[in-house]
Amino acid sequence: MPFPSFQALLDDVTALDPQLDYLDGVMTTLDDTDGGLPRDRAQDLMQAQQRRAALQRNIEELLNDMETGTEIVDQYKVGSD
């Protein structure tokens, strides 16, 4: 992988999945036991999950574009040698 810092960022974003899933489970349990979950907290969690998913997609697209660009540059290097 020619872009380790971006891969590390993607790994960090992906590592948020279990934490958000755990928080979702806790909030669901609270909703079931306490007769209602504060609506704003449920919306905050949903927004956090959506932001994480969008960030992950953006990083994956950036990595793909950078790798494609590197391949194109490498082709020109080989062709000019």
PDB file of N, CA, C and O in Angstrom, chain B, residues numbered from 101:
ATOM      1  N   MET B 101       0.861  -1.180   0.000  1.00  0.00           N
ATOM      2  CA  MET B 101       0.000   0.000   0.000  1.00  0.00           C
ATOM      3  C   MET B 101       0.900   1.234   0.000  1.00  0.00           C
ATOM      4  O   MET B 101       1.655   1.436   0.951  1.00  0.00           O
ATOM      5  N   PRO B 102       0.838   2.064  -1.044  1.00  0.00           N
ATOM      6  CA  PRO B 102       1.714   3.217  -1.139  1.00  0.00           C
ATOM      7  C   PRO B 102       1.280   4.404  -0.269  1.00  0.00           C
ATOM      8  O   PRO B 102       2.006   5.396  -0.196  1.00  0.00           O
ATOM      9  N   PHE B 103       0.151   4.332   0.374  1.00  0.00           N
ATOM     10  CA  PHE B 103      -0.361   5.452   1.165  1.00  0.00           C
ATOM     11  C   PHE B 103      -0.719   4.979   2.571  1.00  0.00           C
ATOM     12  O   PHE B 103      -1.895   4.929   2.929  1.00  0.00           O
ATOM     13  N   PRO B 104       0.292   4.632   3.371  1.00  0.00           N
ATOM     14  CA  PRO B 104       0.006   4.043   4.688  1.00  0.00           C
ATOM     15  C   PRO B 104      -0.749   4.971   5.630  1.00  0.00           C
ATOM     16  O   PRO B 104      -1.544   4.498   6.441  1.00  0.00           O
ATOM     17  N   SER B 105      -0.525   6.267   5.546  1.00  0.00           N
ATOM     18  CA  SER B 105      -1.228   7.154   6.471  1.00  0.00           C
ATOM     19  C   SER B 105      -2.728   7.190   6.180  1.00  0.00           C
ATOM     20  O   SER B 105      -3.537   7.281   7.104  1.00  0.00           O
ATOM     21  N   PHE B 106      -3.102   7.120   4.899  1.00  0.00           N
ATOM     22  CA  PHE B 106      -4.520   7.079   4.562  1.00  0.00           C
ATOM     23  C   PHE B 106      -5.126   5.732   4.934  1.00  0.00           C
ATOM     24  O   PHE B 106      -6.277   5.667   5.365  1.00  0.00           O
ATOM     25  N   GLN B 107      -4.363   4.665   4.772  1.00  0.00           N
ATOM     26  CA  GLN B 107      -4.846   3.347   5.165  1.00  0.00           C
ATOM     27  C   GLN B 107      -5.045   3.298   6.674  1.00  0.00           C
ATOM     28  O   GLN B 107      -6.013   2.712   7.158  1.00  0.00           O
ATOM     29  N   ALA B 108      -4.132   3.912   7.412  1.00  0.00           N
ATOM     30  CA  ALA B 108      -4.267   3.955   8.873  1.00  0.00           C
ATOM     31  C   ALA B 108      -5.513   4.748   9.270  1.00  0.00           C
ATOM     32  O   ALA B 108      -6.219   4.371  10.206  1.00  0.00           O
ATOM     33  N   LEU B 109      -5.780   5.841   8.561  1.00  0.00           N
ATOM     34  CA  LEU B 109      -6.987   6.627   8.835  1.00  0.00           C
ATOM     35  C   LEU B 109      -8.235   5.797   8.558  1.00  0.00           C
ATOM     36  O   LEU B 109      -9.186   5.818   9.338  1.00  0.00           O
ATOM     37  N   LEU B 110      -8.230   5.065   7.443  1.00  0.00           N
ATOM     38  CA  LEU B 110      -9.364   4.198   7.121  1.00  0.00           C
ATOM     39  C   LEU B 110      -9.537   3.132   8.192  1.00  0.00           C
ATOM     40  O   LEU B 110     -10.664   2.834   8.588  1.00  0.00           O
ATOM     41  N   ASP B 111      -8.445   2.558   8.665  1.00  0.00           N
ATOM     42  CA  ASP B 111      -8.521   1.556   9.736  1.00  0.00           C
ATOM     43  C   ASP B 111      -9.115   2.152  11.010  1.00  0.00           C
ATOM     44  O   ASP B 111      -9.913   1.506  11.689  1.00  0.00           O
ATOM     45  N   ASP B 112      -8.726   3.384  11.330  1.00  0.00           N
ATOM     46  CA  ASP B 112      -9.270   4.051  12.519  1.00  0.00           C
ATOM     47  C   ASP B 112     -10.770   4.284  12.388  1.00  0.00           C
ATOM     48  O   ASP B 112     -11.522   4.081  13.341  1.00  0.00           O
ATOM     49  N   VAL B 113     -11.198   4.708  11.208  1.00  0.00           N
ATOM     50  CA  VAL B 113     -12.628   4.948  10.986  1.00  0.00           C
ATOM     51  C   VAL B 113     -13.394   3.633  11.071  1.00  0.00           C
ATOM     52  O   VAL B 113     -14.473   3.579  11.659  1.00  0.00           O
ATOM     53  N   THR B 114     -12.846   2.583  10.492  1.00  0.00           N
ATOM     54  CA  THR B 114     -13.488   1.264  10.530  1.00  0.00           C
ATOM     55  C   THR B 114     -13.572   0.752  11.966  1.00  0.00           C
ATOM     56  O   THR B 114     -14.521   0.056  12.326  1.00  0.00           O
ATOM     57  N   ALA B 115     -12.584   1.096  12.778  1.00  0.00           N
ATOM     58  CA  ALA B 115     -12.578   0.653  14.180  1.00  0.00           C
ATOM     59  C   ALA B 115     -13.707   1.286  14.994  1.00  0.00           C
ATOM     60  O   ALA B 115     -14.002   0.828  16.098  1.00  0.00           O
ATOM     61  N   LEU B 116     -14.335   2.323  14.465  1.00  0.00           N
ATOM     62  CA  LEU B 116     -15.462   2.936  15.168  1.00  0.00           C
ATOM     63  C   LEU B 116     -16.718   2.069  15.115  1.00  0.00           C
ATOM     64  O   LEU B 116     -17.611   2.224  15.948  1.00  0.00           O
ATOM     65  N   ASP B 117     -16.793   1.159  14.145  1.00  0.00           N
ATOM     66  CA  ASP B 117     -17.987   0.317  13.982  1.00  0.00           C
ATOM     67  C   ASP B 117     -18.399  -0.387  15.277  1.00  0.00           C
ATOM     68  O   ASP B 117     -19.541  -0.231  15.708  1.00  0.00           O
ATOM     69  N   PRO B 118     -17.512  -1.153  15.908  1.00  0.00           N
ATOM     70  CA  PRO B 118     -17.945  -1.856  17.121  1.00  0.00           C
ATOM     71  C   PRO B 118     -18.358  -0.909  18.243  1.00  0.00           C
ATOM     72  O   PRO B 118     -19.256  -1.224  19.023  1.00  0.00           O
ATOM     73  N   GLN B 119     -17.708   0.246  18.326  1.00  0.00           N
ATOM     74  CA  GLN B 119     -18.061   1.200  19.367  1.00  0.00           C
ATOM     75  C   GLN B 119     -19.454   1.772  19.133  1.00  0.00           C
ATOM     76  O   GLN B 119     -20.243   1.907  20.069  1.00  0.00           O
ATOM     77  N   LEU B 120     -19.753   2.107  17.882  1.00  0.00           N
ATOM     78  CA  LEU B 120     -21.082   2.622  17.568  1.00  0.00           C
ATOM     79  C   LEU B 120     -22.142   1.533  17.728  1.00  0.00           C
ATOM     80  O   LEU B 120     -23.256   1.807  18.175  1.00  0.00           O
ATOM     81  N   ASP B 121     -21.797   0.305  17.364  1.00  0.00           N
ATOM     82  CA  ASP B 121     -22.738  -0.807  17.556  1.00  0.00           C
ATOM     83  C   ASP B 121     -23.027  -1.027  19.042  1.00  0.00           C
ATOM     84  O   ASP B 121     -24.170  -1.268  19.429  1.00  0.00           O
ATOM     85  N   TYR B 122     -21.982  -0.941  19.871  1.00  0.00           N
ATOM     86  CA  TYR B 122     -22.160  -1.099  21.310  1.00  0.00           C
ATOM     87  C   TYR B 122     -23.071   0.004  21.857  1.00  0.00           C
ATOM     88  O   TYR B 122     -23.992  -0.259  22.630  1.00  0.00           O
ATOM     89  N   LEU B 123     -22.795   1.240  21.438  1.00  0.00           N
ATOM     90  CA  LEU B 123     -23.618   2.363  21.884  1.00  0.00           C
ATOM     91  C   LEU B 123     -25.066   2.188  21.439  1.00  0.00           C
ATOM     92  O   LEU B 123     -25.993   2.486  22.192  1.00  0.00           O
ATOM     93  N   ASP B 124     -25.252   1.709  20.229  1.00  0.00           N
ATOM     94  CA  ASP B 124     -26.601   1.445  19.726  1.00  0.00           C
ATOM     95  C   ASP B 124     -27.296   0.396  20.593  1.00  0.00           C
ATOM     96  O   ASP B 124     -28.472   0.545  20.922  1.00  0.00           O
ATOM     97  N   GLY B 125     -26.572  -0.664  20.964  1.00  0.00           N
ATOM     98  CA  GLY B 125     -27.138  -1.701  21.825  1.00  0.00           C
ATOM     99  C   GLY B 125     -27.510  -1.175  23.196  1.00  0.00           C
ATOM    100  O   GLY B 125     -28.565  -1.516  23.731  1.00  0.00           O
ATOM    101  N   VAL B 126     -26.650  -0.346  23.770  1.00  0.00           N
ATOM    102  CA  VAL B 126     -26.928   0.245  25.080  1.00  0.00           C
ATOM    103  C   VAL B 126     -28.166   1.128  25.001  1.00  0.00           C
ATOM    104  O   VAL B 126     -29.031   1.086  25.876  1.00  0.00           O
ATOM    105  N   MET B 127     -28.240   1.925  23.945  1.00  0.00           N
ATOM    106  CA  MET B 127     -29.387   2.826  23.806  1.00  0.00           C
ATOM    107  C   MET B 127     -30.674   2.044  23.574  1.00  0.00           C
ATOM    108  O   MET B 127     -31.736   2.438  24.056  1.00  0.00           O
ATOM    109  N   THR B 128     -30.587   0.953  22.848  1.00  0.00           N
ATOM    110  CA  THR B 128     -31.770   0.116  22.629  1.00  0.00           C
ATOM    111  C   THR B 128     -32.232  -0.495  23.942  1.00  0.00           C
ATOM    112  O   THR B 128     -33.431  -0.553  24.216  1.00  0.00           O
ATOM    113  N   THR B 129     -31.280  -0.954  24.758  1.00  0.00           N
ATOM    114  CA  THR B 129     -31.607  -1.516  26.066  1.00  0.00           C
ATOM    115  C   THR B 129     -32.260  -0.462  26.954  1.00  0.00           C
ATOM    116  O   THR B 129     -33.245  -0.739  27.639  1.00  0.00           O
ATOM    117  N   LEU B 130     -31.710   0.737  26.938  1.00  0.00           N
ATOM    118  CA  LEU B 130     -32.307   1.824  27.730  1.00  0.00           C
ATOM    119  C   LEU B 130     -33.720   2.124  27.254  1.00  0.00           C
ATOM    120  O   LEU B 130     -34.621   2.367  28.057  1.00  0.00           O
ATOM    121  N   ASP B 131     -33.899   2.105  25.948  1.00  0.00           N
ATOM    122  CA  ASP B 131     -35.215   2.377  25.374  1.00  0.00           C
ATOM    123  C   ASP B 131     -36.212   1.317  25.831  1.00  0.00           C
ATOM    124  O   ASP B 131     -37.354   1.631  26.165  1.00  0.00           O
ATOM    125  N   ASP B 132     -35.768   0.055  25.843  1.00  0.00           N
ATOM    126  CA  ASP B 132     -36.652  -1.041  26.236  1.00  0.00           C
ATOM    127  C   ASP B 132     -36.974  -1.024  27.727  1.00  0.00           C
ATOM    128  O   ASP B 132     -38.089  -1.360  28.126  1.00  0.00           O
ATOM    129  N   THR B 133     -35.996  -0.633  28.557  1.00  0.00           N
ATOM    130  CA  THR B 133     -36.202  -0.736  30.004  1.00  0.00           C
ATOM    131  C   THR B 133     -36.760   0.531  30.636  1.00  0.00           C
ATOM    132  O   THR B 133     -37.487   0.460  31.627  1.00  0.00           O
ATOM    133  N   ASP B 134     -36.432   1.672  30.081  1.00  0.00           N
ATOM    134  CA  ASP B 134     -36.846   2.925  30.717  1.00  0.00           C
ATOM    135  C   ASP B 134     -38.081   3.554  30.078  1.00  0.00           C
ATOM    136  O   ASP B 134     -38.477   4.660  30.446  1.00  0.00           O
ATOM    137  N   GLY B 135     -38.669   2.876  29.154  1.00  0.00           N
ATOM    138  CA  GLY B 135     -39.894   3.374  28.553  1.00  0.00           C
ATOM    139  C   GLY B 135     -39.702   4.500  27.557  1.00  0.00           C
ATOM    140  O   GLY B 135     -40.658   5.208  27.238  1.00  0.00           O
ATOM    141  N   GLY B 136     -38.525   4.677  27.075  1.00  0.00           N
ATOM    142  CA  GLY B 136     -38.309   5.689  26.049  1.00  0.00           C
ATOM    143  C   GLY B 136     -36.905   6.244  26.089  1.00  0.00           C
ATOM    144  O   GLY B 136     -36.334   6.493  27.151  1.00  0.00           O
ATOM    145  N   LEU B 137     -36.384   6.425  24.934  1.00  0.00           N
ATOM    146  CA  LEU B 137     -35.035   6.951  24.781  1.00  0.00           C
ATOM    147  C   LEU B 137     -35.139   8.412  24.362  1.00  0.00           C
ATOM    148  O   LEU B 137     -35.961   8.755  23.511  1.00  0.00           O
ATOM    149  N   PRO B 138     -34.327   9.263  24.942  1.00  0.00           N
ATOM    150  CA  PRO B 138     -34.365  10.660  24.505  1.00  0.00           C
ATOM    151  C   PRO B 138     -34.148  10.744  22.996  1.00  0.00           C
ATOM    152  O   PRO B 138     -33.162  10.229  22.469  1.00  0.00           O
ATOM    153  N   ARG B 139     -35.056  11.382  22.333  1.00  0.00           N
ATOM    154  CA  ARG B 139     -35.049  11.422  20.867  1.00  0.00           C
ATOM    155  C   ARG B 139     -33.767  12.042  20.317  1.00  0.00           C
ATOM    156  O   ARG B 139     -33.231  11.587  19.306  1.00  0.00           O
ATOM    157  N   ASP B 140     -33.287  13.075  20.983  1.00  0.00           N
ATOM    158  CA  ASP B 140     -32.086  13.735  20.479  1.00  0.00           C
ATOM    159  C   ASP B 140     -30.861  12.831  20.563  1.00  0.00           C
ATOM    160  O   ASP B 140     -29.966  12.937  19.725  1.00  0.00           O
ATOM    161  N   ARG B 141     -30.800  11.948  21.552  1.00  0.00           N
ATOM    162  CA  ARG B 141     -29.667  11.004  21.665  1.00  0.00           C
ATOM    163  C   ARG B 141     -29.722   9.964  20.554  1.00  0.00           C
ATOM    164  O   ARG B 141     -28.692   9.602  19.985  1.00  0.00           O
ATOM    165  N   ALA B 142     -30.906   9.492  20.252  1.00  0.00           N
ATOM    166  CA  ALA B 142     -31.048   8.525  19.158  1.00  0.00           C
ATOM    167  C   ALA B 142     -30.659   9.164  17.833  1.00  0.00           C
ATOM    168  O   ALA B 142     -30.025   8.521  16.996  1.00  0.00           O
ATOM    169  N   GLN B 143     -31.032  10.419  17.637  1.00  0.00           N
ATOM    170  CA  GLN B 143     -30.665  11.123  16.410  1.00  0.00           C
ATOM    171  C   GLN B 143     -29.159  11.379  16.355  1.00  0.00           C
ATOM    172  O   GLN B 143     -28.551  11.287  15.289  1.00  0.00           O
ATOM    173  N   ASP B 144     -28.563  11.697  17.495  1.00  0.00           N
ATOM    174  CA  ASP B 144     -27.111  11.898  17.546  1.00  0.00           C
ATOM    175  C   ASP B 144     -26.371  10.636  17.123  1.00  0.00           C
ATOM    176  O   ASP B 144     -25.409  10.694  16.358  1.00  0.00           O
ATOM    177  N   LEU B 145     -26.829   9.501  17.626  1.00  0.00           N
ATOM    178  CA  LEU B 145     -26.203   8.234  17.274  1.00  0.00           C
ATOM    179  C   LEU B 145     -26.360   7.954  15.787  1.00  0.00           C
ATOM    180  O   LEU B 145     -25.399   7.554  15.130  1.00  0.00           O
ATOM    181  N   MET B 146     -27.550   8.157  15.251  1.00  0.00           N
ATOM    182  CA  MET B 146     -27.785   7.909  13.826  1.00  0.00           C
ATOM    183  C   MET B 146     -26.901   8.826  12.975  1.00  0.00           C
ATOM    184  O   MET B 146     -26.342   8.392  11.968  1.00  0.00           O
ATOM    185  N   GLN B 147     -26.780  10.068  13.374  1.00  0.00           N
ATOM    186  CA  GLN B 147     -25.933  10.999  12.629  1.00  0.00           C
ATOM    187  C   GLN B 147     -24.464  10.594  12.708  1.00  0.00           C
ATOM    188  O   GLN B 147     -23.737  10.712  11.723  1.00  0.00           O
ATOM    189  N   ALA B 148     -24.027  10.122  13.860  1.00  0.00           N
ATOM    190  CA  ALA B 148     -22.644   9.658  14.006  1.00  0.00           C
ATOM    191  C   ALA B 148     -22.390   8.458  13.108  1.00  0.00           C
ATOM    192  O   ALA B 148     -21.338   8.371  12.476  1.00  0.00           O
ATOM    193  N   GLN B 149     -23.340   7.533  13.044  1.00  0.00           N
ATOM    194  CA  GLN B 149     -23.189   6.364  12.175  1.00  0.00           C
ATOM    195  C   GLN B 149     -23.146   6.788  10.710  1.00  0.00           C
ATOM    196  O   GLN B 149     -22.361   6.247   9.932  1.00  0.00           O
ATOM    197  N   GLN B 150     -23.974   7.739  10.334  1.00  0.00           N
ATOM    198  CA  GLN B 150     -23.994   8.202   8.952  1.00  0.00           C
ATOM    199  C   GLN B 150     -22.711   8.950   8.600  1.00  0.00           C
ATOM    200  O   GLN B 150     -22.174   8.778   7.506  1.00  0.00           O
ATOM    201  N   ARG B 151     -22.219   9.772   9.515  1.00  0.00           N
ATOM    202  CA  ARG B 151     -20.960  10.496   9.260  1.00  0.00           C
ATOM    203  C   ARG B 151     -19.797   9.528   9.131  1.00  0.00           C
ATOM    204  O   ARG B 151     -18.935   9.697   8.268  1.00  0.00           O
ATOM    205  N   ARG B 152     -19.770   8.497  10.002  1.00  0.00           N
ATOM    206  CA  ARG B 152     -18.698   7.513   9.925  1.00  0.00           C
ATOM    207  C   ARG B 152     -18.744   6.782   8.600  1.00  0.00           C
ATOM    208  O   ARG B 152     -17.703   6.572   7.977  1.00  0.00           O
ATOM    209  N   ALA B 153     -19.929   6.388   8.154  1.00  0.00           N
ATOM    210  CA  ALA B 153     -20.068   5.676   6.882  1.00  0.00           C
ATOM    211  C   ALA B 153     -19.646   6.565   5.709  1.00  0.00           C
ATOM    212  O   ALA B 153     -18.967   6.104   4.791  1.00  0.00           O
ATOM    213  N   ALA B 154     -20.046   7.835   5.740  1.00  0.00           N
ATOM    214  CA  ALA B 154     -19.668   8.759   4.663  1.00  0.00           C
ATOM    215  C   ALA B 154     -18.163   8.992   4.656  1.00  0.00           C
ATOM    216  O   ALA B 154     -17.546   9.034   3.591  1.00  0.00           O
ATOM    217  N   LEU B 155     -17.573   9.143   5.826  1.00  0.00           N
ATOM    218  CA  LEU B 155     -16.130   9.336   5.918  1.00  0.00           C
ATOM    219  C   LEU B 155     -15.385   8.112   5.395  1.00  0.00           C
ATOM    220  O   LEU B 155     -14.395   8.237   4.674  1.00  0.00           O
ATOM    221  N   GLN B 156     -15.866   6.935   5.763  1.00  0.00           N
ATOM    222  CA  GLN B 156     -15.224   5.704   5.287  1.00  0.00           C
ATOM    223  C   GLN B 156     -15.304   5.623   3.764  1.00  0.00           C
ATOM    224  O   GLN B 156     -14.316   5.288   3.111  1.00  0.00           O
ATOM    225  N   ARG B 157     -16.467   5.923   3.194  1.00  0.00           N
ATOM    226  CA  ARG B 157     -16.602   5.905   1.728  1.00  0.00           C
ATOM    227  C   ARG B 157     -15.659   6.907   1.075  1.00  0.00           C
ATOM    228  O   ARG B 157     -15.014   6.599   0.073  1.00  0.00           O
ATOM    229  N   ASN B 158     -15.581   8.100   1.640  1.00  0.00           N
ATOM    230  CA  ASN B 158     -14.711   9.128   1.065  1.00  0.00           C
ATOM    231  C   ASN B 158     -13.242   8.717   1.114  1.00  0.00           C
ATOM    232  O   ASN B 158     -12.510   8.927   0.147  1.00  0.00           O
ATOM    233  N   ILE B 159     -12.811   8.140   2.219  1.00  0.00           N
ATOM    234  CA  ILE B 159     -11.419   7.701   2.337  1.00  0.00           C
ATOM    235  C   ILE B 159     -11.144   6.567   1.356  1.00  0.00           C
ATOM    236  O   ILE B 159     -10.099   6.551   0.705  1.00  0.00           O
ATOM    237  N   GLU B 160     -12.071   5.623   1.247  1.00  0.00           N
ATOM    238  CA  GLU B 160     -11.885   4.518   0.305  1.00  0.00           C
ATOM    239  C   GLU B 160     -11.791   5.033  -1.131  1.00  0.00           C
ATOM    240  O   GLU B 160     -10.959   4.559  -1.905  1.00  0.00           O
ATOM    241  N   GLU B 161     -12.638   5.998  -1.491  1.00  0.00           N
ATOM    242  CA  GLU B 161     -12.593   6.575  -2.832  1.00  0.00           C
ATOM    243  C   GLU B 161     -11.276   7.317  -3.056  1.00  0.00           C
ATOM    244  O   GLU B 161     -10.680   7.214  -4.128  1.00  0.00           O
ATOM    245  N   LEU B 162     -10.822   8.059  -2.055  1.00  0.00           N
ATOM    246  CA  LEU B 162      -9.561   8.782  -2.159  1.00  0.00           C
ATOM    247  C   LEU B 162      -8.399   7.814  -2.348  1.00  0.00           C
ATOM    248  O   LEU B 162      -7.538   8.031  -3.201  1.00  0.00           O
ATOM    249  N   LEU B 163      -8.376   6.757  -1.559  1.00  0.00           N
ATOM    250  CA  LEU B 163      -7.325   5.756  -1.707  1.00  0.00           C
ATOM    251  C   LEU B 163      -7.351   5.136  -3.099  1.00  0.00           C
ATOM    252  O   LEU B 163      -6.307   4.964  -3.729  1.00  0.00           O
ATOM    253  N   ASN B 164      -8.536   4.806  -3.572  1.00  0.00           N
ATOM    254  CA  ASN B 164      -8.663   4.211  -4.904  1.00  0.00           C
ATOM    255  C   ASN B 164      -8.156   5.179  -5.976  1.00  0.00           C
ATOM    256  O   ASN B 164      -7.415   4.779  -6.874  1.00  0.00           O
ATOM    257  N   ASP B 165      -8.554   6.448  -5.882  1.00  0.00           N
ATOM    258  CA  ASP B 165      -8.108   7.450  -6.855  1.00  0.00           C
ATOM    259  C   ASP B 165      -6.596   7.629  -6.809  1.00  0.00           C
ATOM    260  O   ASP B 165      -5.953   7.748  -7.852  1.00  0.00           O
ATOM    261  N   MET B 166      -6.029   7.647  -5.616  1.00  0.00           N
ATOM    262  CA  MET B 166      -4.583   7.818  -5.478  1.00  0.00           C
ATOM    263  C   MET B 166      -3.836   6.611  -6.047  1.00  0.00           C
ATOM    264  O   MET B 166      -2.804   6.770  -6.699  1.00  0.00           O
ATOM    265  N   GLU B 167      -4.352   5.417  -5.802  1.00  0.00           N
ATOM    266  CA  GLU B 167      -3.710   4.219  -6.342  1.00  0.00           C
ATOM    267  C   GLU B 167      -3.801   4.200  -7.858  1.00  0.00           C
ATOM    268  O   GLU B 167      -2.844   3.821  -8.533  1.00  0.00           O
ATOM    269  N   THR B 168      -4.943   4.604  -8.400  1.00  0.00           N
ATOM    270  CA  THR B 168      -5.102   4.678  -9.857  1.00  0.00           C
ATOM    271  C   THR B 168      -4.124   5.699 -10.433  1.00  0.00           C
ATOM    272  O   THR B 168      -3.480   5.438 -11.449  1.00  0.00           O
ATOM    273  N   GLY B 169      -4.011   6.857  -9.791  1.00  0.00           N
ATOM    274  CA  GLY B 169      -3.066   7.877 -10.239  1.00  0.00           C
ATOM    275  C   GLY B 169      -1.635   7.384 -10.195  1.00  0.00           C
ATOM    276  O   GLY B 169      -0.853   7.663 -11.104  1.00  0.00           O
ATOM    277  N   THR B 170      -1.286   6.655  -9.152  1.00  0.00           N
ATOM    278  CA  THR B 170       0.059   6.096  -9.042  1.00  0.00           C
ATOM    279  C   THR B 170       0.327   5.108 -10.166  1.00  0.00           C
ATOM    280  O   THR B 170       1.417   5.102 -10.737  1.00  0.00           O
ATOM    281  N   GLU B 171      -0.654   4.275 -10.489  1.00  0.00           N
ATOM    282  CA  GLU B 171      -0.496   3.308 -11.582  1.00  0.00           C
ATOM    283  C   GLU B 171      -0.291   4.024 -12.911  1.00  0.00           C
ATOM    284  O   GLU B 171       0.529   3.600 -13.725  1.00  0.00           O
ATOM    285  N   ILE B 172      -1.025   5.100 -13.132  1.00  0.00           N
ATOM    286  CA  ILE B 172      -0.888   5.855 -14.385  1.00  0.00           C
ATOM    287  C   ILE B 172       0.500   6.483 -14.469  1.00  0.00           C
ATOM    288  O   ILE B 172       1.148   6.430 -15.514  1.00  0.00           O
ATOM    289  N   VAL B 173       0.953   7.077 -13.366  1.00  0.00           N
ATOM    290  CA  VAL B 173       2.290   7.674 -13.343  1.00  0.00           C
ATOM    291  C   VAL B 173       3.343   6.601 -13.581  1.00  0.00           C
ATOM    292  O   VAL B 173       4.293   6.823 -14.333  1.00  0.00           O
ATOM    293  N   ASP B 174       3.187   5.443 -12.952  1.00  0.00           N
ATOM    294  CA  ASP B 174       4.140   4.346 -13.140  1.00  0.00           C
ATOM    295  C   ASP B 174       4.180   3.897 -14.602  1.00  0.00           C
ATOM    296  O   ASP B 174       5.251   3.569 -15.112  1.00  0.00           O
ATOM    297  N   GLN B 175       3.031   3.878 -15.283  1.00  0.00           N
ATOM    298  CA  GLN B 175       3.002   3.492 -16.697  1.00  0.00           C
ATOM    299  C   GLN B 175       3.797   4.473 -17.539  1.00  0.00           C
ATOM    300  O   GLN B 175       4.527   4.065 -18.443  1.00  0.00           O
ATOM    301  N   TYR B 176       3.664   5.766 -17.254  1.00  0.00           N
ATOM    302  CA  TYR B 176       4.419   6.761 -17.996  1.00  0.00           C
ATOM    303  C   TYR B 176       5.901   6.681 -17.710  1.00  0.00           C
ATOM    304  O   TYR B 176       6.721   6.918 -18.596  1.00  0.00           O
ATOM    305  N   LYS B 177       6.254   6.346 -16.472  1.00  0.00           N
ATOM    306  CA  LYS B 177       7.672   6.184 -16.121  1.00  0.00           C
ATOM    307  C   LYS B 177       8.281   5.036 -16.905  1.00  0.00           C
ATOM    308  O   LYS B 177       9.384   5.151 -17.441  1.00  0.00           O
ATOM    309  N   VAL B 178       7.546   3.913 -16.970  1.00  0.00           N
ATOM    310  CA  VAL B 178       8.037   2.739 -17.682  1.00  0.00           C
ATOM    311  C   VAL B 178       8.155   3.049 -19.172  1.00  0.00           C
ATOM    312  O   VAL B 178       9.114   2.645 -19.830  1.00  0.00           O
ATOM    313  N   GLY B 179       7.168   3.771 -19.692  1.00  0.00           N
ATOM    314  CA  GLY B 179       7.160   4.111 -21.113  1.00  0.00           C
ATOM    315  C   GLY B 179       8.262   5.081 -21.499  1.00  0.00           C
ATOM    316  O   GLY B 179       8.715   5.072 -22.644  1.00  0.00           O
ATOM    317  N   SER B 180       8.702   5.915 -20.569  1.00  0.00           N
ATOM    318  CA  SER B 180       9.714   6.919 -20.891  1.00  0.00           C
ATOM    319  C   SER B 180      11.131   6.427 -20.632  1.00  0.00           C
ATOM    320  O   SER B 180      12.099   7.099 -20.988  1.00  0.00           O
ATOM    321  N   ASP B 181      11.254   5.262 -20.017  1.00  0.00           N
ATOM    322  CA  ASP B 181      12.602   4.714 -19.707  1.00  0.00           C
ATOM    323  C   ASP B 181      13.247   4.113 -20.905  1.00  0.00           C
ATOM    324  O   ASP B 181      14.369   3.614 -20.818  1.00  0.00           O
TER     325      ASP B 181
END
